[in-house]
Amino acid sequence: MEGLTIVRHPLVQHKLSLLRDRSTPTQMFRAVMRETATLLCYEVTRDLPTRPVRIETPLAPIEAAEIAGKKLVFVPILRAGLAMAEGMLDLVPAARVAHLGLYRDPATLQAVEYYFKAPEDIAARLVIVVDPMLATGHSAIAALDRLKAAGVTAPRFVCLLAARAGVEALRAAHPDVPIWTAAVDEVLNDHGYIVPGLGDAGDRTFGTR
């Protein structure tokens, strides 16, 4: 599917299997989600621009490379996206973090915003939105609507697991936004959960069910 990258690295797929397993305890689930997010961050940032910089090694001066431009902004969709953002910060500790709170109305399955806090210059930065699940696509679409209203021009979206319907909905609403995920499942149930999926990522991360 255009605009969709499925990260098939063996480590990512192994960790996704641990996340899918209902017997994985909360502590391990949270740790593995963080580790998987670090690996996905490596993929979503592989085309960042660099610039030459002159440094000295212990033996000789050389021309090396450093990331060019302003620092990244990670935008976890609360609350489930927090563990993913922490994993990405392990790889890019200097990145900024914006927080976007959305909850899903149980009747309509539509996303309702309750919180947004971002760097003042977010429009001038590369923005990566993170959420474990791309199910119906409603939360992702609402998040990207909000960020574009704040001036963000080239956001990227990263999730652990997507449903085909969610990918199609997000691509239809925001065809300019590329998506990275570890897998795409075909089915959504009547409650908007991905099947076979991995359950409720927020509840499994924080042990609330």
Secondary structure as GFF3:
##gff-version 3
##sequence-region A 1 209
A	DSSP	beta_strand	4	6	.	.	.	ID=ss1
A	DSSP	alpha_helix	10	20	.	.	.	ID=ss2
A	DSSP	alpha_helix	26	44	.	.	.	ID=ss3
A	DSSP	beta_strand	50	56	.	.	.	ID=ss4
A	DSSP	beta_strand	61	67	.	.	.	ID=ss5
A	DSSP	beta_strand	73	78	.	.	.	ID=ss6
A	DSSP	alpha_helix	81	91	.	.	.	ID=ss7
A	DSSP	beta_strand	96	97	.	.	.	ID=ss8
A	DSSP	beta_strand	99	104	.	.	.	ID=ss9
A	DSSP	beta_strand	111	117	.	.	.	ID=ss10
A	DSSP	three_ten_helix	122	124	.	.	.	ID=ss11
A	DSSP	beta_strand	127	130	.	.	.	ID=ss12
A	DSSP	beta_strand	133	134	.	.	.	ID=ss13
A	DSSP	alpha_helix	138	149	.	.	.	ID=ss14
A	DSSP	beta_strand	156	158	.	.	.	ID=ss15
A	DSSP	beta_strand	161	163	.	.	.	ID=ss16
A	DSSP	alpha_helix	164	173	.	.	.	ID=ss17
A	DSSP	beta_strand	179	181	.	.	.	ID=ss18
A	DSSP	beta_strand	184	185	.	.	.	ID=ss19
A	DSSP	beta_strand	187	188	.	.	.	ID=ss20
A	DSSP	beta_strand	194	195	.	.	.	ID=ss21
A	DSSP	alpha_helix	201	206	.	.	.	ID=ss22
###
